[in-house]
Amino acid sequence: MIYTINGQYPGPSIVVYQGQQVEVVVKNKLMSEGVTIHWHGLIQWGTPWMDGVGSLSHCPINPEQTFTYSFLAEPSGTHWYHSHHGAQRTEGLTGALVVLERTGEEEKEEANQNKKTEFLMFLQDWFHESSTELISFLDWGMLQFLRGFDADQCFVPYAGANQENVGFLPFESILINGKGNSFLTNMTADSVQWTVETFNVTANDTYRFRVISATMVYPLQVSVDQHELEVVAVDGNAIVGVRGDAVIINGGERFDMLVRTDQPIGSYWIRVSTLANGGQNQTLGILRYEGSNSLVPDTERTRCDVTRPCIVVNCLFGQYPDDLYTHCVSIGDMKSTPEVIQKHPVSLESADAFQEIFLNFHYTRGSPDPFPTSINGKRFIRPSVPLQLLPSGNDTHVRCADAECQDICDCTNIVKLAINDTIQLVLLNMDNSRNGLAHGIHIHGHHVHVIKVGYPKYNTDSTGRITEQNADILCDTPICNHATWLNPSWAGDGLPEANMEDPPLKDTILVPRQGYVVVRFKADNPGFWFMHCHMEPHAITGMALILQEGETGQMPTPPSGLQGCGNFFSLGASTNLLKGNSLLNTLSSDQIPASDSMPCGHWDHFKVKEPSYIAVICILCVLNITSLAVLYVKVKYTDKISNIEAVKLNRRIEINERTEPETFGNHVYMNKYDKHSYTSI
């Protein structure tokens, strides 16, 4: 089964201009599930209820309901959208969202040229089982049976170059723009067309690939045979170009990379692989030069040796083993462009307006739960009513202060941030579990400056294994629930080797195993914002929290017509009145109808008192059976008719067939808070 948007996967690409007011009408045609859509990368200035996180931003959209999302397209860059309800994202409810920088009349010709030299590359790991089933296996502690209960061997998570976990689900396939192929040795002209994504280019040109990772579990490595890649933007934010042979992209991240077509005319493999040792878990795309006669490339990946070591951008770890002849460029080595820093300078510490918070994303050994993901030992429980609509709580969530939290507990973890404070988050990935791995942490409502990355110690002579946790952090317990700096003078602006001048801006940050990442931002976007690991099983099972930015009185007021939802409880057998915490529970006592006039109130309304009722029911049953028989005959014989014309009429819209977005009526950039100054799209 696959979930689709407008009948296709990935969903239609949405391309708009920066500063436009965007409206997206979502109609839920699922049979029995609610849905929400999160606009990953947009900061939702003044509209936190449009962030699309079920049970936090707004109520899920129930089957047959319609919800109109309305928000400002800010900031510019490569973003994406996806369901943020249950495991629907990795079932197919996702697509690309590109916010273009605005251009004047004199720049239109150049913009049109750029359209011809840009491609979207939408990546996802794909499994034969449903995401819900896979997550249940993990939650029940049956990971070893994921290959089947009658398999010859138990499943063991894949190990990467440093022998750490790089994939805890059995590999099935990777999709590029919805296409994939597990049997590349027997390709024909037809199979290449339908199962291998091909990017057609001309020689001696430069192409921008907007690469988006929608993976459930796997970090992926992207390379093009015999071509160098240059990363020029991360999570939509421009950086000083970084060149390499391959780029690693984690779930939720976006990398804009340039490919220069400076090789002989031909076809070249585009390789997208997991990080498992051996490189066998991969899918292939094709970079085909105009004039090439080769249908299937015969190229080989770049070989790394002592004379020509390879460069990998955005490594999960600090160092490869020496015998792999591969150097890392981490996110901490990247630098924002001067234009980005001028617009978004690093927020500096103020003695009376600074918060430093340590958050440890990890597994907890010794927990009774077989898959104990948590942050600082707190496994997240979603509130039953969106806090953005009912911030007082009203018994809709489990407060961590009321829970018995020692090593691990279950509660709705809310971290409060004072408005306009400089916030410094120290994101850790430290514990004593043998099954740890790097976590990609997504922060809603902000793009943050990555000012420092700290790695553990490695044995690079042979295995590449971690030999020691990073020594900068002082952990109070083996699972490090209450961490601090080992050197107290490192707090605030005393952090050595921190890049306070031109650090990269990101919204999804990869935290290395047994290491840490320090990020900084200004708390200037009041609202309730989700923060979580972007591996879907981790987010669902508890590796998440809520950032409460400002007091509720400082937050923007939701629209009056926004639908409500919540719990309802009986007051007891003595009365038929109901109490509840729903926003819809607004009737006064004199407005509630009497119990004997309420629909479905008494069984007496449904008792069959007349024989005629039985006769009517029998007639309806006969009509239903007749209708089904007619429908079966019609379908059986219709299937024999050629459906060529139907295929033409319902042809899949390819991801790179996006149309030009609606332009502004005028070219004066308005204030970001004045949403009515923008053209609606």
N, C-alpha and C positions, 0 to 999 in steps of 0.2 A: 504494500500500500504506500502511496505517496500523497501528501497534501499539496495542493497547488493554489496559486493565486492567478485568477483569470484563466484557469485551465492550463497553466504552464509552470515549469520549474527550470531555472530560477524564475521568480516573479518578474513582472515588467520592470525594466530599468527606469527609475525616476531621475530626470535631469532638470535642475532648476538653477536660477541665478541667486547669488548671495544677496540676502536682504529681502527676498520676496516673501510674501505671506503665502504659505502653502496650505491647501486644503486637500485632504485625502479621505474619500468616503469608503468606509470598510463595511461590507455586507457579509455577515457570517452565514454561510451556507453549509457548515458542518452539521452533521446529523445530531450529535449529542454532546458537543464540547463548546465551552466558551473560548474566546480568543482575544488577544491584545496584540498590538504592533508597536515595537520599540524602534525609534529612529536613531540608530547607533552612530554616535559621532556628533549629533546635534545637541547643543547645550540647553535648549528650551528656555531661553531668557523669558522670564515672566509667565511661563506656561508649564509649570512642573506637572500638572495633571494630564498633560499631553505626552508624557515620556513613555507611556505604553507598558508599564510594569504591572502585571496583574496583582491585585491585592495591595498595591502601594500607590500607584498614580491614579488609577480609576478602576471601576468595576469591570470584570471581563465582559466582553460582548457576547451575549447568549445567542444560541442558534436562532436565525431569522431576524435578529436585531441588526440595526445599522448604527454606526458611530462615525462621526465626522471629526477627524483629527485636523487641527488648525494650529500652525506654529510658524515661527520665523526660520528661514533657511540660513542658519548661522552655526558654525563658520563654513567657509568654503573648503572644498577638498573632496577626497574620495571617502564616502561613508556607505552605509547599507542599512537595510531595515529587516526586521525579523520578528516572529512571534516571541513574546516573553511570557508565555503561559504554559506551564508543564514542559513537555519534551517536544513541542510542535516545531521548534526551529529546525531540528535535525530531521524532521519528517518532510520538510520541503517548504515551509512557510517563510520564505526569505527572498531578498532581491537586492540589487544595487541601488544606491542613492548617491548621485554626484551633484555637488553644489559648485557651480562654475563662478569664478570671479567675474565681476561685471566689467564690461568693456564699452568704450565709447564708440561713436560712429567710425572714427579713424582706425579703430582696431578690429573692425568686423572682418576685414579681409584676412587678417592674420588668424583670427579665431576660426574662420571657416577652414583654413588650411590645417589648423590643429585638429579639427574634427576628423580629418582624413588620416591623421597619423596618431590616433589614440585607439586603444583597445581596452575592453574590460575583460579581466580574467577572474572568474568567480569560482572559488575552490571549496570543495566539501568532501569529507570522508563519508562513504556510503556503506550501509550494512544491510544484509538481507533480512535481519530481524528488526522489529520496530524498536524505536528508542525506549519506549516504555518498558518493553520486555527486557532489553539489555540492562537498563538501570535497575530493574527489579532483581536481576541476577546478582548485580553488585551489592544491592541493599541487603539481599539475603545471604551474602557471603558465599556465593556459588560461582565465583569467577573461574575456578578451575574447570567447570563443566560447560564453559561457553562454546566449546567446539562440539558439544553434544554429550549426553549421558552415556552413549555407547562408543565414544571415540577411543582409539587405541591409547592416546596419551592425554593427560590433563593439559589445559592451556596454561602457559606461563607468559607473563607480560614481556614485551619486547625490550631489549636492552640497546642503548645507543653507544656512541663512541667512548663515553666515560662510564659505561656499564650501568648507568642509571636507567630507570623506567622511562620509556618514551612512547608507550602505548599499552593500555591495560584492557583493550578489547581486541579480539581476533580481527586481523586485517581482511577486508573484503575488496574494497575498491576506492578510488579517488575519482571525483568528477571534476572536469574543467568545463564551466558553463553548461553543466547538466549532462555532459557526455563522458562516457568512460568505456573501457574495453578490457576484459580480463584475458583475452585470447589473441594477442597481437601477432602471433606467428602465422595466422591464417587470414590475413586481411585481404579483402577485395576492394574494388572501387566503391561498391555499395556500402560495405562495412566501414570504410574510412569516412565516408560522407556522414554516416549516422553515429559513429561511435568515437571518432577522434576529432577534437576541435582543431581547426586549421586557421591560422592567421596569415592572410595574404599581404605581402609587402613588396616594395620595389627596392632595387639596389641603391646604395649610397644615400640613405635617408636615415632619420632618427624617429623612433616610435616610442610613445609613452604607453606603458602597460599599467593600468590601474588594477592592482592585484588585491583581492578581498578574500579573506579566509573565514569561511562559515563552518569550520570543522567542529565536530562534536567532541573529539578527543585528541586527534593527532596534530602535533606541529608538523609543518610540511616544508620541504626544501625545494626551491624552484631554480632551475638553470636552463640555459639554452646552449646546445652543443656548439662549440667554437665561437661563441659570442660572449663578450663581457657585458655585465649588467651594471648600471649606475643608479643607485637609490637616490631620489631627489625629494621625496616626501614620505613622512610616516604619519599614519592616522590622519591624513589630510593636511598636515602641516609641513611647510617647505623646510628642507635642511640643506646644508652644504653637501654637494654630491659626494657619495661614497661608492667606489667601484669595487666589484668583486666578481667571483666566478659563480657564486650561488647566493641566494637569499633565503633565510629561514623565516617563516611567517606562522605565528601562532593564531589560534582561534580568536576572532574578534579584531585582529590587527589588519591594517591596510598599508601596503607599500606601493608607492608610485616609482616605477623604475624605467629607465631609458634603455632601449636596445638599438644599437647602431648596425645597420645592414651593410657592413663593410667586408663581407666574405664573398667568395665566388658564388655565382647564381646557382641555386639548388634548393633542396628541402632539408631542413634541420630538425632534429628532435627537440621538443620542449619537454623537459623531465620534471615531474612533480612527484616526489617520493616522501615517505616517512623517514624518520631518523634511525630506524632499526639497522643494526649492523648487517652488511651485505647488500643493502640497497635494492633488495628484490621486491619490496612493497612499493610499487610505483604505478603511475599512469603516464601516458604520453600524449602530447599535442604536437602540432607541426607548425613550424615557421617556414612558409613557402614563398620563395622569391618569384616575382613575375618573370616568366620566361623559363621556369624550371620544367624539365620533362619528367622528373622523378615523382612518382606518386607516393611511394613509401621511402622515407629517408634511410640511409645506411650509415649515418654518422655515429660517432662514439663520444661519450662524455669526456670532459677535460681530465687528463691524468695529472695527478699531483706527485711531484718527486722533489728531491733535494735541490735540483737545478731550477725548478719552477714550482714553488709551493703555491697552493690554492688559497684564496681568500673567501671566507664565508661571512656574510653580513647578518647580524642579529642572532648570534649563537645563544643556545640555551645554557651554556657553561663557559667558563673562562678560558679553558685551554683544551685542545685536542691532544691525544697521545703523540709523542714526537714522531713515531714511525708513519703517521698519516700525512705528514708534511702539509698541514692545514693551519692557517692563522685565522683568529677570530677578530671581528669588529663588533663590539657590543653596542647596545643602545647608549651606554655611557660614553662611548667614543664619538658619538655623533653630535653635530652642532647645528643649531637653528640658523637660518639666514639672518642677516642684519635687518631685513624688512619685517620678519616675524618678531624679532626681539623688540624692535621699535614699537610695534603694535601691542605686543604682549610681554612687557619686561618682567623679570623675576621679582616676585613679591619678597621684600626684605623684612627682616625681623624688627618688630617693635616690642619694647619691654612690656608694655601693657596690652598688647594685641597680638599674641603669638601662642600657638598651641602646637606641641609636638606629641604625636600619638604613635605608639608601637602596635602593629597589628601582625600577628603570626598566622599565616595560612598553612594548615598542616593536617596530617592524620594524627590520631591519638591512639597509641597502643594501649592495650589493657581495657579499652572500652567494651561494654557488652555488645555494642553495635558492630557488625562486621565491616562496615564501611564508614568509619567515624571521621568525616570531614568537618572542620570547624575553623573558626577564627578566634584566637585566644581561648580555645577550649569551649566556645559557645557555638552550638549548632543552631542555625537560624530557623525559626518558625514564622511562617508568613502570618500577618494579621488577617483576621476574617473580614475586616472592613478597610478599604484604602485609607491610610493615614493622611493622605493629601486631602481627602474629603471629610474625614472625621478625626482630626489630629488629637483630640482629647483622649482617644483610645476607647473609653467606656467599656472596659472589659473585653476588648476585641483582640488583645494580644497578651502574651506572657512576658511580663517585664523581667529583665535579667536580675534586677534588684530583688525580686520576689522569689527567684529560682535558687535552688541550693547548688551553687556553682563552686566546684572544687577543681578537679582535673578536667571534667567535661560536663556540660549541662545543655538543656534545650530551652531556648528562649528567643524572643524577638529582640535581637541586639541592636540598640540604637545608640550611635555615638553623636553627641551634640557638639556643634561648631558655632562659636559666636560669630555673628555677622560682621563682615569686614576684617576679621582676624587673618593674619598670615598663618596658614595651616601647613605643617610639615609632617607628612606621614612616612614612617619607617616601615616598609613592607617586608616582612620576614618569611622565610620558608625553612624553619628549623624544627626538628623533632628527632626522636630516637626510633622512628619507624624504618623498617627495611624496604618499604614499598613507596617511598616518596618520589616525587618528580617535580619538575618546574611547573609553576602555576602562572597563567595569564590572567591578570586582575583588571577588570573593567570598572571604571569609575563613571557613573552617570552624572550629568549636569556640569561637567568641567573637562577641560584639557589641562593637564598638569605638567610642570617642568620636571624632567628627570635629571636631578642634580648629582646623583652618585649611584654607582652599582658596586656592591661588595661581593666577591666570590669566595668560596671555601678554598682549601688547599687540595691539590690534585697530585696523584702519582703519574706524572707525564712520561716517565721513562718506559713504562710497559703497559699497564692496564688503563690508565686514565682515571681510575677510581678516585672518589673523594676520600681523603685521608683525615680531614679535620674540618669541623665547622669553622665559619669565619670567626675570627677571634675578636672582632670589634664589638660584638654583642655580648652582654652579660645576661644569661638566662637564670631565673630563680629555680626552675625545675627542669627535668629532662625534656618536657614538652613545651617549655618556654612560653608560658601563658602571660607572664608579666616581665617583659624584657626592658632593658635600659642599655645605654652606652656603657661599655666597660670603663671608658674615660669620661667622667662627668663633664669635662670641659668641651666635649664635642657637641653638646646640645646647642640648638639654634644656629647662629652664624659661625660657631666655632668648629663646624665640621670640616676636617682637613680634606683636601683634594676634591672638594665639591665645586661643581661648575656653576657659578652664580652669574656668569656673563652671557653665555649663549647656549644653554642646555636645550635639548629637543623637547617639543611639546607632544604629549601623547594622551590618549584616553584609555588605552589598554596596555598594561605594563607587564612584561615577563619577569617573574621573580625566580632567580636561580635556586636550585636545590642547595640547602644548607648555606644560603647567602642572603642578601638583602638588597633592596632598592629604596632610595630616598627620593620622594617627590614633594613638590611644593606648589601651592596655589593660594589665591586669595578667596575667602569665603564671601563672595559678592553675588551669589545666585540663590536667594532664599527658597527653601523647599525641602521635601524629603527625597533623598537621592539614594538609589540602590548602588551597592558596591559588592562585587562578587567575582569568584573564579569563573572564567568563561568556558571551562569544560562543563558541558551541560550536566553530567552526572554529579559533579562537585557542587554546582550551584543549587541543584534540586535537593541534594541530601544534606545541605547545611553550611556550605562555605560561602556565606554571604552576611551582610549587615546593612543597616540603614544609616546614612549620614543625615542628621537633622541640622540643616543649615539655617540658623536663626530661630528665634522664638516664633510660635504660631501666629502671633499678632504682627510679625514682620513679613509674613509670607503673603503673596498675592492671593486674592479671594477667587475661588473657582467660580465658573459661570453658574448661574442659578439653575439652569436646565440640565445640568450634568446628572445622569441617573445615579441612583444609590443602590446599595445592596447591604446585606448583613445577616446577623443571627436573629432568630425569634425563639422565645421560650414561653412555655405555658406557666401561668401563675399557680396552677393547681386545679384539682377536680371541682373546687367550689365555684369556679367562674369560667366563663368562656372567653374572657378578655385575654389578649396577648400582650406581652411586653417584648421589647427588642431594642437593638441598638442600630437598626437600619435608618438611613437617611429618609427612607420612604415611610417610616412609621411616624407620621405627623398628624394623624386623626385625633381629635379630642374625644373625650368619652361620650359626648352627646352626638358625635358623628358616626360612632360605630354602630352598625345595624344590630338589631336584636338577634339572639342566637338562632331562633327558629326561622328567621328570614335570610340567614346567611347561606349561600350556596354550599353544598357538600357538608352541611352542618350535622345532619342526622341520617342514620341508615334508613329511616322511614321513607325518605325521599326516593330511595332506590329499590325498595321492595317491589317485586313483580306482583301486582294485584289483579291483573286482568289476563286471561288467556290470549287476548289479541296481541299482547306484547310478544309472546313466544312466536306467533305466526309471522309477525313483522321481522323478527330476528332471523327466522328460517329463510324467508324470502331474500333478505339481504345477503345471507351466506351463499345462496344459489347464484345470485347475481355476481358476487365476487368471484366465485369459482369459474363462472362462464367468462368473465372478463379476463381472468388469468389465462384461460385456455386460448382465447382469441389472441392475446398478446404473445403467447408462446409461439403460435403458428406464424404470426406476422414476423417475429424476430428470426425464426428459423429460416424462413424463405428469403427475407430481406438480406441476410448475411451472404447469400450467394451472388448478390449483385455487386458489381465492381464499385469500389468506393474511391476511385481515383479523383473524381471531381470533389468529393467531400474532403479529401486530404488537401486539395488545393485551396478550398474555401477556408479550412481551419488550420492552415499552415502555422507551425510554431514560429513565433516572433523571436528571432535570434537575439541574444543579449546585446550584441553590438549594433543592432538596427535601431537604436534609439533616435528619436526625432529631436529637432531643435527645440529647446524650451521656450516658453512664452517670454517675450521681451518686455522691458519696462515701457510704460507710456512716457516717462521722462527719465533723465539720467542724473538726477540729483540724489545723492545718497542720504537717506533720512536717518533720524535717530532710531537706534535698535529697539527702543521701547515703544515707539509710535507705530504699531503694527498696521494701523489703518492708512499709513502713507504709502503702502506698497500695493502693487498690482497683484490681484489674486490669481492663482494658477490651479 
